[in-house]
Amino acid sequence: MLEPGQTVAVAVSGGADSVALLHVLQELAPAWNLSLRVVHLNHQLRGAESDADAAFVGDLAARLGLPCTIRQADVSRSPGNLEQAARNARLALFREIINSGAAARVATGHTGSDQAETVLFRFLRGAGTAGLSGILPVTADGLIRPLIEIDRPEIEQFLRAQGIPWREDSSNASLDFARNRIRHQLLPQLERDWNPAIRSALGHAADWAQAEEAYWNEELDRLWANGEEGLGFVSLKASALAALPLAAARRLVRRAIQRAKGNLRGVGFRHIDAVVALALAPSGRGAVQVPGLHIVRSFDWLRFGNSPPAQPYNLRPAVPGVARISAAGLEISLELIEKTETSPLRDSVYNTRMGCLDWQRLSGSLLLRNWQPGDRYQPRGSTGEQKIKTLFQKARVPAWERNHWPVLLDGSSIVWVRRFGVAAQVAADSASTVILRIREETR
């Protein structure tokens, strides 16, 4: 959790858990050469009581000779779940403290009792092992929970023995909140009627799940090589996903959703299994909607993301010059080559990113635009005209890539199409004296 010499911001609400944490770390700090500071967020949800909590924390920090940061955040106006809004506000403050360099870690007062409540709460909501991991002792972004294996009654006993006062949050007694109903009603009933050691059992379940997740995270890093990632989207091969054991496939889908969406809020078991079923389906098309994300299958690809609307473009490219197509993430360069330089023509036969046209067979009125339904031309080497849509299907080009697919026209005739090459009637050959070389580069 900690390294010698670090600065630790201790999140103190004024309640028993965080007050005990502060005193314990204050006692241990000299042995580890730690520098402590106190941080408190007033959520302004309980009026004068919230203000009194903030004042209590400020006085406590002053008595201990520690620097103190007290902030306010009126979360009552936040939409949705009030508890989640308060948690998000705290996390935002903690990240700010760490990112600013004011502290290397933020210590919170979560206890074993919190862990038991969290695991049970998430189990009741249908969480998998990732959710059942509960509250992590150490997070990747610098949060630590030094009291996570100590139960709340033991903490209160410690404070009373030391004569250390703390504040009671009146909202902790309200049964309006699901977590309080679990704390005051469900867990005591399970303890009384089913298992006196239920809290310890739930804590062990969290430990077990954390070890499982640590293993799977390393395994998923290896499996992730089968995917592609871009700005706001993730793509996975359906065949690679279908070949995995179900446990691995579900986790890979879960990671893809998290990477594409940024979180897993609202995503449940049925969403994950619907995506797996889409990968297993014999048909190469279909779609699944999960909260905040659209997942589409086209041929052997699953795309996780919300596709932006098509952005039509019509460019008059300079020759020589470079045309940038930002929507497709491409640059198309056009270059004139004298006949004496024959190697580009020879190379173009084998290079799908390059094409060579006979400049003297062109009118010079060039237009670069995106593919449109109904477009057709005769690629070099083919026996007749073909619809570009048919070429897409043969090449298994995913549907989401087609909207911005570049097509070069000379007047009204298509003379070059990305990947499918130049038109037969204007392709450069041994008799060509000036060659228009077209190259595509991914930006």
VEXDREN-2710 file (C-alpha; in Angstrom, 1 decimal):
% VEXDREN-2710
k/r/px/py/pz
1/MET/0.0/0.0/0.0
2/LEU/2.7/2.4/0.9
3/GLU/6.4/3.1/0.3
4/PRO/8.7/4.9/2.8
5/GLY/8.7/8.6/2.4
6/GLN/5.4/9.0/0.7
7/THR/2.8/11.7/1.3
8/VAL/-0.6/10.2/2.1
9/ALA/-3.9/12.1/2.0
10/VAL/-6.3/10.5/4.6
11/ALA/-9.9/10.9/3.6
12/VAL/-11.7/11.8/6.9
13/SER/-15.5/12.1/7.0
14/GLY/-15.6/12.5/10.8
15/GLY/-17.0/9.0/11.3
16/ALA/-15.5/6.3/13.4
17/ASP/-13.7/4.4/10.6
18/SER/-11.9/7.4/9.1
19/VAL/-11.1/8.9/12.4
20/ALA/-9.5/5.6/13.6
21/LEU/-7.6/5.4/10.3
22/LEU/-6.1/8.9/10.8
23/HIS/-5.0/8.1/14.3
24/VAL/-3.5/4.8/13.3
25/LEU/-1.5/6.2/10.4
26/GLN/-0.4/9.2/12.6
27/GLU/1.1/6.6/15.0
28/LEU/2.7/4.6/12.3
29/ALA/4.0/7.5/10.2
30/PRO/7.4/8.0/11.9
31/ALA/8.3/4.4/11.4
32/TRP/7.7/4.7/7.7
33/ASN/8.7/8.3/7.2
34/LEU/5.2/9.1/6.0
35/SER/3.9/12.7/5.6
36/LEU/0.1/12.9/6.2
37/ARG/-2.5/15.4/5.2
38/VAL/-6.2/15.4/5.8
39/VAL/-8.9/15.7/3.1
40/HIS/-12.7/16.1/3.6
41/LEU/-15.5/16.6/1.2
42/ASN/-18.7/18.3/2.5
43/HIS/-21.5/16.9/0.3
44/GLN/-23.9/19.5/1.8
45/LEU/-26.7/16.8/2.1
46/ARG/-27.4/17.3/5.8
47/GLY/-27.3/21.0/6.3
48/ALA/-25.9/22.1/9.6
49/GLU/-24.9/18.6/10.4
50/SER/-22.6/18.4/7.3
51/ASP/-21.1/21.7/8.2
52/ALA/-20.4/20.5/11.7
53/ASP/-18.7/17.4/10.3
54/ALA/-16.4/19.6/8.3
55/ALA/-15.6/21.7/11.3
56/PHE/-14.9/18.6/13.4
57/VAL/-12.4/17.3/10.8
58/GLY/-10.7/20.7/10.5
59/ASP/-10.3/20.9/14.3
60/LEU/-9.0/17.3/14.4
61/ALA/-6.3/18.0/11.7
62/ALA/-5.3/21.1/13.6
63/ARG/-4.9/19.2/16.9
64/LEU/-2.7/16.6/15.1
65/GLY/-0.7/19.4/13.4
66/LEU/-1.6/18.1/9.9
67/PRO/-2.5/20.2/6.8
68/CYS/-6.1/19.9/5.8
69/THR/-8.1/20.3/2.6
70/ILE/-11.9/20.8/3.0
71/ARG/-14.0/21.1/-0.1
72/GLN/-17.7/21.5/-0.7
73/ALA/-19.8/19.8/-3.4
74/ASP/-23.6/20.2/-3.6
75/VAL/-24.5/16.7/-4.9
76/SER/-28.2/17.1/-4.1
77/ARG/-28.7/18.5/-7.6
78/SER/-27.0/15.7/-9.3
79/PRO/-29.2/13.5/-11.5
80/GLY/-29.7/9.8/-10.7
81/ASN/-28.5/7.9/-7.6
82/LEU/-27.5/10.3/-4.8
83/GLU/-25.0/7.8/-3.2
84/GLN/-23.3/7.3/-6.5
85/ALA/-23.1/11.1/-7.1
86/ALA/-21.5/11.6/-3.7
87/ARG/-19.0/8.8/-4.4
88/ASN/-18.2/10.3/-7.8
89/ALA/-17.5/13.6/-6.2
90/ARG/-15.2/12.1/-3.6
91/LEU/-13.3/10.1/-6.3
92/ALA/-12.9/13.3/-8.4
93/LEU/-11.3/15.1/-5.4
94/PHE/-9.0/12.1/-4.7
95/ARG/-7.8/12.0/-8.3
96/GLU/-7.2/15.7/-8.3
97/ILE/-5.0/15.4/-5.1
98/ILE/-3.0/12.5/-6.6
99/ASN/-2.6/14.0/-10.1
100/SER/-1.5/17.4/-8.6
101/GLY/1.3/15.7/-6.7
102/ALA/-0.1/16.8/-3.4
103/ALA/-0.1/13.1/-2.3
104/ALA/1.0/9.8/-3.7
105/ARG/-1.8/7.9/-2.1
106/VAL/-5.3/8.6/-0.7
107/ALA/-6.2/6.3/2.2
108/THR/-9.9/5.7/2.9
109/GLY/-11.5/4.2/6.0
110/HIS/-13.3/1.2/4.3
111/THR/-13.5/-1.7/6.7
112/GLY/-14.2/-5.4/6.6
113/SER/-17.8/-4.6/7.5
114/ASP/-18.0/-2.4/4.4
115/GLN/-16.5/-5.2/2.4
116/ALA/-19.2/-7.7/3.5
117/GLU/-22.0/-5.2/2.7
118/THR/-20.5/-4.4/-0.7
119/VAL/-20.1/-8.1/-1.7
120/LEU/-23.7/-8.9/-0.6
121/PHE/-25.1/-5.9/-2.3
122/ARG/-23.4/-6.7/-5.6
123/PHE/-24.4/-10.4/-5.4
124/LEU/-28.0/-9.4/-5.0
125/ARG/-27.6/-7.2/-8.1
126/GLY/-26.3/-10.2/-10.1
127/ALA/-22.6/-9.3/-10.2
128/GLY/-20.0/-11.7/-11.5
129/THR/-16.6/-12.3/-9.9
130/ALA/-15.3/-8.8/-10.9
131/GLY/-18.1/-7.2/-8.9
132/LEU/-17.7/-9.8/-6.1
133/SER/-14.1/-8.7/-5.7
134/GLY/-15.7/-5.9/-3.6
135/ILE/-13.6/-3.1/-2.4
136/LEU/-10.0/-3.5/-3.5
137/PRO/-7.3/-3.0/-0.9
138/VAL/-5.2/-1.1/-3.4
139/THR/-6.4/0.4/-6.7
140/ALA/-4.4/1.3/-9.8
141/ASP/-5.1/5.0/-9.4
142/GLY/-3.6/5.2/-5.9
143/LEU/-6.4/4.5/-3.4
144/ILE/-5.6/2.4/-0.4
145/ARG/-7.8/0.8/2.3
146/PRO/-5.6/0.0/5.3
147/LEU/-8.6/-1.1/7.5
148/ILE/-10.2/-3.4/5.0
149/GLU/-9.6/-6.5/7.1
150/ILE/-10.9/-5.0/10.4
151/ASP/-14.6/-5.0/11.3
152/ARG/-16.4/-1.9/12.5
153/PRO/-17.1/-3.0/16.1
154/GLU/-13.4/-3.6/16.7
155/ILE/-12.7/-0.1/15.4
156/GLU/-15.2/1.5/17.7
157/GLN/-13.8/-0.5/20.6
158/PHE/-10.4/0.9/19.8
159/LEU/-11.6/4.5/19.7
160/ARG/-13.4/4.2/23.0
161/ALA/-10.4/2.6/24.6
162/GLN/-8.3/5.6/23.4
163/GLY/-10.9/8.1/24.3
164/ILE/-11.1/9.4/20.8
165/PRO/-14.3/11.1/19.8
166/TRP/-16.0/10.8/16.4
167/ARG/-19.1/12.0/14.6
168/GLU/-22.2/9.9/13.8
169/ASP/-23.8/10.4/10.4
170/SER/-27.5/10.5/10.9
171/SER/-28.1/9.3/7.3
172/ASN/-26.5/6.0/8.2
173/ALA/-29.6/5.0/10.1
174/SER/-32.0/5.8/7.3
175/LEU/-33.5/2.7/5.7
176/ASP/-34.2/4.8/2.5
177/PHE/-30.7/3.7/1.3
178/ALA/-30.3/0.1/0.1
179/ARG/-26.9/-0.2/1.8
180/ASN/-28.4/0.7/5.1
181/ARG/-31.1/-1.9/4.7
182/ILE/-28.4/-4.5/4.1
183/ARG/-26.4/-3.2/7.1
184/HIS/-29.2/-3.0/9.6
185/GLN/-31.7/-5.6/8.4
186/LEU/-30.4/-8.2/6.0
187/LEU/-26.9/-9.0/7.3
188/PRO/-28.1/-9.3/11.0
189/GLN/-30.9/-11.7/9.8
190/LEU/-28.4/-13.8/7.8
191/GLU/-26.1/-13.7/10.8
192/ARG/-28.8/-14.8/13.2
193/ASP/-30.7/-17.4/11.1
194/TRP/-28.1/-18.7/8.6
195/ASN/-24.4/-18.2/9.4
196/PRO/-23.0/-16.4/12.4
197/ALA/-19.8/-15.8/10.4
198/ILE/-21.5/-14.5/7.3
199/ARG/-19.4/-11.3/7.3
200/SER/-16.2/-13.2/7.4
201/ALA/-17.5/-15.6/4.6
202/LEU/-18.3/-12.6/2.4
203/GLY/-14.9/-11.1/3.0
204/HIS/-13.3/-14.5/2.0
205/ALA/-15.4/-14.5/-1.1
206/ALA/-14.0/-11.1/-2.0
207/ASP/-10.5/-12.3/-1.5
208/TRP/-11.2/-15.3/-3.7
209/ALA/-12.7/-13.2/-6.4
210/GLN/-9.8/-10.7/-6.3
211/ALA/-7.3/-13.5/-6.9
212/GLU/-9.5/-14.8/-9.8
213/GLU/-9.6/-11.3/-11.3
214/ALA/-5.8/-10.9/-11.0
215/TYR/-5.3/-14.1/-13.0
216/TRP/-7.9/-13.2/-15.6
217/ASN/-6.5/-9.7/-16.1
218/GLU/-3.2/-11.2/-17.2
219/GLU/-4.9/-13.7/-19.4
220/LEU/-7.0/-11.1/-21.0
221/ASP/-3.9/-9.0/-21.8
222/ARG/-2.7/-11.9/-23.9
223/LEU/-6.1/-12.5/-25.6
224/TRP/-6.5/-8.8/-26.3
225/ALA/-4.0/-9.1/-29.1
226/ASN/-6.8/-10.4/-31.3
227/GLY/-8.6/-7.1/-31.2
228/GLU/-8.3/-3.6/-32.6
229/GLU/-8.8/-0.4/-30.8
230/GLY/-9.5/3.1/-32.1
231/LEU/-11.0/6.4/-31.0
232/GLY/-14.2/5.5/-29.2
233/PHE/-14.5/2.0/-30.5
234/VAL/-13.1/-1.5/-30.2
235/SER/-13.3/-4.4/-32.7
236/LEU/-12.9/-8.1/-32.0
237/LYS/-12.9/-11.0/-34.4
238/ALA/-16.0/-13.1/-34.0
239/SER/-14.3/-16.3/-34.9
240/ALA/-11.5/-15.7/-32.3
241/LEU/-14.2/-15.0/-29.7
242/ALA/-16.2/-18.0/-30.6
243/ALA/-13.2/-20.3/-30.3
244/LEU/-12.6/-19.3/-26.7
245/PRO/-14.0/-21.1/-23.6
246/LEU/-17.2/-19.4/-22.5
247/ALA/-15.5/-18.0/-19.4
248/ALA/-12.8/-16.3/-21.4
249/ALA/-15.2/-15.1/-24.1
250/ARG/-17.5/-13.4/-21.5
251/ARG/-14.6/-11.6/-19.9
252/LEU/-13.2/-10.5/-23.2
253/VAL/-16.6/-9.0/-24.2
254/ARG/-16.8/-7.3/-20.8
255/ARG/-13.3/-5.7/-21.3
256/ALA/-14.3/-4.6/-24.9
257/ILE/-17.4/-2.9/-23.6
258/GLN/-15.5/-1.2/-20.8
259/ARG/-12.7/0.0/-23.2
260/ALA/-15.2/1.3/-25.8
261/LYS/-17.7/2.8/-23.3
262/GLY/-15.3/3.9/-20.6
263/ASN/-17.3/2.1/-17.8
264/LEU/-19.7/-0.9/-17.2
265/ARG/-22.6/1.0/-15.7
266/GLY/-25.9/-0.7/-16.5
267/VAL/-24.2/-3.7/-18.3
268/GLY/-25.4/-7.0/-16.9
269/PHE/-25.1/-10.7/-17.6
270/ARG/-27.8/-10.7/-20.3
271/HIS/-25.9/-8.0/-22.3
272/ILE/-22.6/-10.0/-22.1
273/ASP/-24.2/-13.2/-23.2
274/ALA/-26.1/-11.5/-26.0
275/VAL/-22.8/-10.3/-27.5
276/VAL/-21.3/-13.8/-27.1
277/ALA/-24.3/-15.3/-28.9
278/LEU/-23.8/-12.7/-31.7
279/ALA/-20.2/-14.0/-32.1
280/LEU/-21.3/-17.6/-32.2
281/ALA/-24.1/-17.1/-34.7
282/PRO/-23.5/-18.6/-38.2
283/SER/-24.7/-15.4/-39.8
284/GLY/-22.1/-12.6/-40.2
285/ARG/-24.5/-9.8/-39.4
286/GLY/-26.5/-8.6/-36.5
287/ALA/-26.5/-6.1/-33.6
288/VAL/-26.8/-5.8/-29.8
289/GLN/-27.6/-2.7/-27.8
290/VAL/-26.1/-2.4/-24.4
291/PRO/-26.6/0.7/-22.2
292/GLY/-24.7/3.5/-23.8
293/LEU/-23.1/1.3/-26.6
294/HIS/-24.1/-0.2/-29.9
295/ILE/-22.4/-3.5/-30.9
296/VAL/-22.5/-4.5/-34.6
297/ARG/-21.4/-7.7/-36.3
298/SER/-20.3/-7.5/-40.0
299/PHE/-18.7/-10.7/-41.4
300/ASP/-16.0/-11.8/-38.9
301/TRP/-15.8/-8.5/-37.0
302/LEU/-17.7/-7.3/-33.9
303/ARG/-17.5/-3.5/-33.5
304/PHE/-18.1/-2.0/-30.0
305/GLY/-18.9/1.7/-30.4
306/ASN/-21.5/4.2/-31.4
307/SER/-20.7/4.9/-35.1
308/PRO/-20.8/8.6/-36.0
309/PRO/-23.0/9.6/-38.9
310/ALA/-21.5/9.4/-42.4
311/GLN/-19.6/12.5/-43.4
312/PRO/-19.8/12.9/-47.2
313/TYR/-16.8/14.5/-48.8
314/ASN/-16.1/15.7/-52.3
315/LEU/-12.5/16.8/-52.8
316/ARG/-10.7/18.2/-55.9
317/PRO/-7.3/16.7/-55.3
318/ALA/-4.2/18.6/-56.5
319/VAL/-1.8/16.7/-58.8
320/PRO/0.8/16.3/-57.4
321/GLY/-0.6/16.6/-53.9
322/VAL/-2.0/14.8/-50.8
323/ALA/-5.7/14.6/-50.0
324/ARG/-6.5/14.1/-46.3
325/ILE/-9.7/12.2/-45.5
326/SER/-10.1/12.7/-41.8
327/ALA/-13.3/10.7/-41.5
328/ALA/-11.6/7.6/-42.9
329/GLY/-8.2/8.3/-41.2
330/LEU/-6.5/8.2/-44.6
331/GLU/-4.2/10.2/-46.7
332/ILE/-4.3/9.8/-50.5
333/SER/-1.2/11.0/-52.4
334/LEU/-1.2/11.6/-56.1
335/GLU/2.2/11.8/-57.9
336/LEU/3.2/12.1/-61.6
337/ILE/5.9/9.7/-62.7
338/GLU/7.8/9.9/-66.0
339/LYS/8.1/6.7/-68.0
340/THR/11.8/6.3/-67.2
341/GLU/10.9/5.4/-63.7
342/THR/9.3/2.0/-64.2
343/SER/9.6/0.4/-60.8
344/PRO/6.4/2.1/-59.3
345/LEU/4.3/0.5/-62.1
346/ARG/5.8/-2.9/-61.5
347/ASP/5.4/-2.6/-57.7
348/SER/1.7/-1.5/-58.0
349/VAL/0.7/-4.9/-59.4
350/TYR/1.5/-6.4/-56.0
351/ASN/0.7/-3.5/-53.8
352/THR/-3.0/-3.0/-52.8
353/ARG/-2.1/0.4/-51.3
354/MET/-0.9/1.8/-54.6
355/GLY/-2.4/2.2/-58.1
356/CYS/-1.0/3.5/-61.4
357/LEU/-3.1/5.3/-64.0
358/ASP/-2.2/6.4/-67.5
359/TRP/-2.2/10.2/-67.1
360/GLN/-2.8/10.8/-70.8
361/ARG/-6.0/8.8/-70.8
362/LEU/-7.5/11.0/-68.1
363/SER/-9.3/14.3/-68.6
364/GLY/-7.7/15.7/-65.5
365/SER/-11.0/16.6/-63.9
366/LEU/-10.5/14.4/-60.8
367/LEU/-12.9/14.1/-57.9
368/LEU/-12.2/12.2/-54.7
369/ARG/-15.4/11.3/-52.8
370/ASN/-16.8/8.5/-50.5
371/TRP/-18.4/5.4/-51.9
372/GLN/-22.1/5.7/-52.7
373/PRO/-24.6/2.8/-53.1
374/GLY/-24.9/1.9/-56.8
375/ASP/-21.2/2.8/-57.6
376/ARG/-19.7/0.3/-60.1
377/TYR/-16.6/0.0/-62.3
378/GLN/-14.3/-2.5/-63.9
379/PRO/-11.2/-3.1/-61.9
380/ARG/-8.0/-4.0/-63.7
381/GLY/-7.8/-7.7/-64.3
382/SER/-11.6/-8.3/-64.2
383/THR/-13.8/-9.3/-67.2
384/GLY/-16.5/-6.6/-66.7
385/GLU/-18.1/-4.0/-64.4
386/GLN/-18.8/-4.9/-60.9
387/LYS/-20.7/-3.1/-58.1
388/ILE/-18.4/-1.9/-55.4
389/LYS/-20.8/-3.3/-52.9
390/THR/-20.2/-6.7/-54.3
391/LEU/-16.4/-6.1/-54.0
392/PHE/-17.0/-5.1/-50.4
393/GLN/-18.8/-8.4/-49.7
394/LYS/-16.2/-10.5/-51.5
395/ALA/-13.4/-8.8/-49.5
396/ARG/-15.5/-9.0/-46.3
397/VAL/-15.1/-5.3/-45.6
398/PRO/-17.1/-4.5/-42.5
399/ALA/-20.2/-2.4/-43.0
400/TRP/-19.0/0.5/-40.7
401/GLU/-15.8/1.0/-42.9
402/ARG/-17.8/1.5/-46.1
403/ASN/-19.3/5.0/-45.5
404/HIS/-16.0/6.8/-45.9
405/TRP/-14.4/4.5/-48.4
406/PRO/-12.5/6.7/-51.0
407/VAL/-13.4/6.5/-54.7
408/LEU/-11.5/8.6/-57.4
409/LEU/-13.4/9.8/-60.4
410/ASP/-12.3/11.3/-63.7
411/GLY/-15.3/13.2/-64.9
412/SER/-18.2/10.8/-64.2
413/SER/-16.1/7.6/-64.4
414/ILE/-14.6/5.8/-61.5
415/VAL/-10.9/5.2/-62.1
416/TRP/-9.7/4.0/-58.7
417/VAL/-11.1/2.6/-55.5
418/ARG/-9.3/2.0/-52.3
419/ARG/-8.0/-1.6/-52.0
420/PHE/-9.7/-2.7/-55.3
421/GLY/-7.3/-0.7/-57.5
422/VAL/-7.5/1.2/-60.8
423/ALA/-10.0/0.9/-63.6
424/ALA/-9.0/-1.4/-66.5
425/GLN/-9.7/1.3/-69.2
426/VAL/-7.2/3.8/-67.7
427/ALA/-4.6/1.5/-66.0
428/ALA/-1.0/2.3/-66.9
429/ASP/0.7/-0.2/-69.1
430/SER/4.0/-0.6/-71.0
431/ALA/2.9/2.1/-73.5
432/SER/2.2/4.7/-70.9
433/THR/4.6/7.7/-70.9
434/VAL/3.3/9.6/-67.8
435/ILE/1.9/7.7/-64.8
436/LEU/-0.4/9.0/-62.1
437/ARG/0.7/7.0/-59.0
438/ILE/-1.9/6.8/-56.2
439/ARG/-1.0/5.7/-52.7
440/GLU/-3.0/5.4/-49.6
441/GLU/-1.6/5.8/-46.1
442/THR/-3.4/5.2/-42.8
443/ARG/-3.0/8.2/-40.5
END
